[in-house]
Amino acid sequence: MTRSMTGFARHATSFSGGTLTWELRAVNHRYLEPSFRLPEVVRNIEGDLRDALKAQLVRGKIECHLKFDADTDGRTIHLNADAMRDVHRVIQEMSSLLETELTPDPHELLRMPGITDTESVDATAAAAAAMAGFQLAIASLSRMREREGAELEQALRARLGDIKQVIDDVRANMPAINRRLLERLQSRLADLDVDVDPGRLEQEVAIQVQKADIDEELDRLDAHLQETAACFGKVGGIGRRLDFLMQEFNREANTLGSKAAAISMTLSAVDLKVLIEQMREQVQNIE
């Protein structure tokens, strides 16, 4: 299945201590690189969260932010005086160094870890709710990546069809190109007004045709087309394999250009390189 590496998901889970809201943002990356912003009450399960993410995703830079809104009904929030004094001391030191009076925002201070007493929150229940919500957020993110991946696959299949058409056109034109090579050589010999041994002429024609022979390159391009199409039906990450195939496509297109025995072949090589570059740009976003 083809999946994009970009996506966004949000999921909120309520439990006895309040509400936990996950926000996941995914962008392109060569490997899987998750980062977590967690409230103190569930910070101890970060390792389990990473394992859960690795079990579902293969590539991408994933920002995982969990917001905790405590349920204060029937409970009293206690201020951690020692932590507050430490913060006040640091602000005073910053004011002195900057030679300006800094006025902290109380709302921002309350969001700082350890400023308020959260002992009344059931850490076990919070961890279970965080993990359950995280699994649902990953599933939502995966569905979005699959939808975008389906669109990318459709665009790539269209490019594969265009490349196949260029290859078929080049293969169909090769006999005419070889005939023109022979006619050009005979014309040049006629201009020289010299007698040429027919066997030697045949040998020279064979050499010229061999230099312009691109059957192997066309066959390899056909093989790359088949392998690329086969990738779309595989389970797991296919982006790296597709990226490698784009390099191989480009290698064959360069060889076609270097062997071009006619303007039409040169133009076909350019067309191939344009299509391959378009595919390469789209492949960069595939998991």
C-alpha positions as CSV (number, residue, x, y, z in Angstrom):
1,M,0.0,0.0,0.0
2,T,1.3,3.4,-1.0
3,R,1.3,6.0,1.9
4,S,2.4,9.6,2.0
5,M,4.8,10.8,4.7
6,T,2.8,13.9,5.5
7,G,-0.3,14.2,7.6
8,F,-2.1,15.5,10.7
9,A,-4.3,13.9,13.3
10,R,-6.0,15.0,16.5
11,H,-7.7,12.8,19.1
12,A,-9.1,13.6,22.6
13,T,-9.6,11.0,25.3
14,S,-11.3,11.6,28.6
15,F,-10.6,9.8,31.8
16,S,-11.3,10.3,35.5
17,G,-8.5,13.0,35.9
18,G,-9.4,15.1,32.8
19,T,-8.9,15.1,29.1
20,L,-5.8,14.2,27.1
21,T,-5.6,15.5,23.5
22,W,-3.1,14.2,21.0
23,E,-1.9,16.2,18.0
24,L,0.3,14.4,15.5
25,R,2.1,16.2,12.6
26,A,4.1,14.3,10.1
27,V,6.4,15.6,7.4
28,N,9.0,14.0,5.0
29,H,12.1,12.5,6.5
30,R,14.6,9.9,5.4
31,Y,14.0,7.7,8.5
32,L,11.4,7.5,11.2
33,E,12.1,10.4,13.7
34,P,9.5,10.9,16.3
35,S,9.6,13.7,18.9
36,F,7.3,13.9,22.0
37,R,6.0,16.8,24.1
38,L,4.3,15.2,27.1
39,P,2.8,16.4,30.4
40,E,4.6,15.2,33.5
41,V,1.8,12.8,34.5
42,V,2.5,10.5,31.5
43,R,6.2,11.3,30.8
44,N,7.2,7.8,32.0
45,I,5.5,6.1,29.1
46,E,7.4,7.8,26.3
47,G,9.3,4.6,25.5
48,D,6.0,2.7,25.1
49,L,4.7,5.4,22.9
50,R,7.8,5.3,20.6
51,D,7.4,1.5,20.3
52,A,3.7,1.9,19.4
53,L,4.6,4.5,16.7
54,K,7.4,2.3,15.2
55,A,4.9,-0.6,14.9
56,Q,2.7,1.4,12.7
57,L,4.9,3.8,10.7
58,V,8.1,3.3,8.7
59,R,9.4,6.8,7.7
60,G,8.7,10.5,8.5
61,K,9.4,13.1,11.0
62,I,6.5,12.8,13.5
63,E,5.8,15.6,16.1
64,C,3.6,14.1,18.9
65,H,2.1,16.7,21.3
66,L,-0.1,15.6,24.2
67,K,-2.1,18.3,26.0
68,F,-3.6,17.5,29.4
69,D,-6.6,19.5,30.6
70,A,-7.2,18.5,34.3
71,D,-10.7,18.0,35.6
72,T,-10.8,20.4,38.6
73,D,-14.4,19.6,39.7
74,G,-14.3,18.6,43.4
75,R,-10.5,19.1,43.6
76,T,-8.2,21.9,44.7
77,I,-5.2,22.8,42.6
78,H,-2.2,23.4,44.9
79,L,0.7,25.7,43.9
80,N,4.2,24.3,44.3
81,A,5.7,27.2,46.3
82,D,9.3,25.9,46.0
83,A,9.1,25.6,42.3
84,M,7.5,29.0,42.0
85,R,10.3,30.6,44.1
86,D,12.9,28.9,41.8
87,V,11.1,30.4,38.7
88,H,10.9,33.8,40.4
89,R,14.6,33.7,41.1
90,V,15.5,32.8,37.6
91,I,13.3,35.6,36.2
92,Q,15.0,38.1,38.6
93,E,18.5,36.9,37.4
94,M,17.4,37.4,33.8
95,S,16.0,40.8,34.5
96,S,19.4,41.8,36.0
97,L,21.4,40.4,33.1
98,L,19.2,42.1,30.5
99,E,18.9,45.3,32.6
100,T,15.1,45.4,32.1
101,E,12.1,44.4,34.2
102,L,10.6,41.1,33.0
103,T,6.9,40.5,33.9
104,P,6.0,36.8,33.5
105,D,2.5,35.8,32.2
106,P,0.7,33.9,35.0
107,H,-1.0,31.7,32.5
108,E,2.3,30.6,31.0
109,L,3.7,30.0,34.5
110,L,0.8,27.6,35.3
111,R,1.6,25.6,32.2
112,M,5.2,25.0,33.4
113,P,5.8,21.4,34.6
114,G,5.9,21.1,38.4
115,I,4.2,24.5,39.2
116,T,0.9,22.9,40.2
117,D,0.4,19.9,42.3
118,T,-0.9,16.9,40.2
119,E,-0.6,14.2,42.8
120,S,-4.4,13.8,42.8
121,V,-4.3,12.6,39.2
122,D,-4.3,8.8,38.8
123,A,-1.0,8.3,36.9
124,T,-2.0,4.7,35.9
125,A,-5.4,5.8,34.5
126,A,-3.7,8.8,32.7
127,A,-1.1,6.5,31.1
128,A,-3.8,4.0,29.9
129,A,-5.9,6.9,28.5
130,A,-2.8,8.4,26.8
131,M,-1.8,5.1,25.2
132,A,-5.4,4.4,24.0
133,G,-5.7,7.9,22.5
134,F,-2.3,7.6,20.9
135,Q,-3.2,4.4,19.1
136,L,-6.4,6.1,17.7
137,A,-4.4,9.2,16.7
138,I,-1.9,7.0,14.8
139,A,-4.7,5.2,13.0
140,S,-6.2,8.5,12.0
141,L,-2.8,9.8,10.8
142,S,-2.3,6.5,8.8
143,R,-5.6,6.9,7.1
144,M,-4.8,10.4,6.0
145,R,-1.4,9.3,4.7
146,E,-3.0,6.4,2.8
147,R,-5.4,8.8,1.1
148,E,-2.6,11.1,0.0
149,G,-0.6,8.0,-0.9
150,A,-3.4,6.8,-3.2
151,E,-3.3,10.1,-5.0
152,L,0.5,9.9,-5.4
153,E,0.3,6.4,-6.7
154,Q,-2.3,7.5,-9.3
155,A,0.0,10.3,-10.5
156,L,3.0,8.0,-10.6
157,R,1.2,5.3,-12.6
158,A,0.3,8.0,-15.1
159,R,4.0,8.9,-15.4
160,L,4.8,5.3,-15.9
161,G,2.4,5.1,-18.8
162,D,4.0,8.2,-20.4
163,I,7.5,6.6,-20.0
164,K,6.3,3.4,-21.5
165,Q,5.0,5.4,-24.5
166,V,8.3,7.1,-25.0
167,I,10.1,3.7,-24.9
168,D,7.7,2.1,-27.4
169,D,8.2,5.1,-29.7
170,V,12.0,4.9,-29.6
171,R,11.9,1.1,-30.2
172,A,9.6,1.6,-33.2
173,N,11.8,4.3,-34.7
174,M,15.1,2.4,-34.4
175,P,14.9,0.5,-37.7
176,A,14.4,3.8,-39.6
177,I,17.2,5.4,-37.7
178,N,19.6,2.5,-38.6
179,R,18.6,2.9,-42.2
180,R,19.4,6.6,-42.1
181,L,22.8,5.7,-40.7
182,L,23.5,3.5,-43.6
183,E,22.3,6.0,-46.1
184,R,24.4,8.8,-44.5
185,L,27.5,6.6,-44.6
186,Q,26.9,5.7,-48.3
187,S,26.3,9.4,-49.1
188,R,29.6,10.3,-47.6
189,L,31.4,7.6,-49.4
190,A,29.8,8.7,-52.7
191,D,31.0,12.3,-52.0
192,L,34.6,11.0,-51.7
193,D,34.3,9.2,-55.1
194,V,36.3,6.2,-54.0
195,D,35.7,2.5,-54.4
196,V,34.9,0.7,-51.1
197,D,35.1,-3.0,-50.5
198,P,31.5,-4.1,-49.9
199,G,32.6,-6.3,-47.0
200,R,34.4,-3.3,-45.4
201,L,31.3,-1.2,-45.9
202,E,29.2,-3.8,-44.2
203,Q,31.6,-4.0,-41.3
204,E,31.6,-0.2,-40.9
205,V,27.8,-0.1,-40.9
206,A,27.7,-2.8,-38.3
207,I,30.1,-0.8,-36.1
208,Q,27.9,2.3,-36.4
209,V,24.7,0.4,-35.7
210,Q,26.4,-1.3,-32.6
211,K,27.4,2.1,-31.2
212,A,23.8,3.3,-31.5
213,D,22.3,0.1,-30.3
214,I,20.0,0.8,-27.3
215,D,18.2,-2.5,-27.0
216,E,19.7,-3.3,-23.6
217,E,18.8,0.2,-22.2
218,L,15.2,-0.1,-23.5
219,D,14.9,-3.6,-21.9
220,R,16.2,-2.3,-18.6
221,L,13.8,0.6,-18.7
222,D,11.0,-1.9,-19.3
223,A,12.2,-3.9,-16.3
224,H,12.2,-0.8,-14.1
225,L,8.7,0.0,-15.2
226,Q,7.5,-3.5,-14.1
227,E,9.4,-3.3,-10.8
228,T,8.0,0.2,-10.0
229,A,4.4,-1.0,-10.7
230,A,5.0,-4.1,-8.5
231,C,6.1,-1.9,-5.6
232,F,2.6,-0.4,-5.3
233,G,1.2,-3.8,-4.3
234,K,3.8,-4.4,-1.5
235,V,3.1,-4.1,2.2
236,G,5.2,-1.6,4.2
237,G,7.5,1.3,3.2
238,I,8.3,1.4,-0.5
239,G,9.7,4.9,-0.7
240,R,13.3,4.0,-0.5
241,R,13.0,1.3,-3.2
242,L,11.1,3.7,-5.4
243,D,13.8,6.3,-4.9
244,F,16.5,3.8,-5.9
245,L,14.5,2.9,-9.0
246,M,14.3,6.6,-10.0
247,Q,18.1,6.7,-10.0
248,E,18.2,3.6,-12.3
249,F,15.6,5.2,-14.6
250,N,17.8,8.3,-14.8
251,R,20.9,6.3,-15.5
252,E,19.3,4.6,-18.5
253,A,17.9,7.9,-19.8
254,N,21.4,9.4,-19.7
255,T,22.8,6.5,-21.6
256,L,20.1,6.9,-24.3
257,G,21.1,10.5,-24.6
258,S,24.7,9.7,-25.0
259,K,24.0,7.1,-27.7
260,A,21.6,9.2,-29.6
261,A,22.1,8.7,-33.3
262,A,19.3,11.1,-34.3
263,I,17.6,14.2,-33.0
264,S,14.5,12.3,-32.3
265,M,16.4,10.0,-29.9
266,T,17.9,13.1,-28.1
267,L,14.4,14.5,-27.7
268,S,13.1,11.2,-26.4
269,A,15.9,11.1,-23.8
270,V,15.0,14.6,-22.7
271,D,11.3,13.6,-22.4
272,L,12.3,10.6,-20.3
273,K,14.4,12.8,-17.9
274,V,11.6,15.2,-17.5
275,L,9.1,12.4,-16.6
276,I,11.6,10.7,-14.3
277,E,12.3,14.0,-12.4
278,Q,8.6,14.5,-12.0
279,M,8.3,11.0,-10.5
280,R,11.4,11.5,-8.3
281,E,9.8,14.6,-6.7
282,Q,6.6,12.7,-5.9
283,V,8.5,9.7,-4.6
284,Q,10.2,11.9,-2.0
285,N,6.9,12.1,-0.2
286,I,6.2,8.3,-0.1
287,E,6.8,6.4,3.1
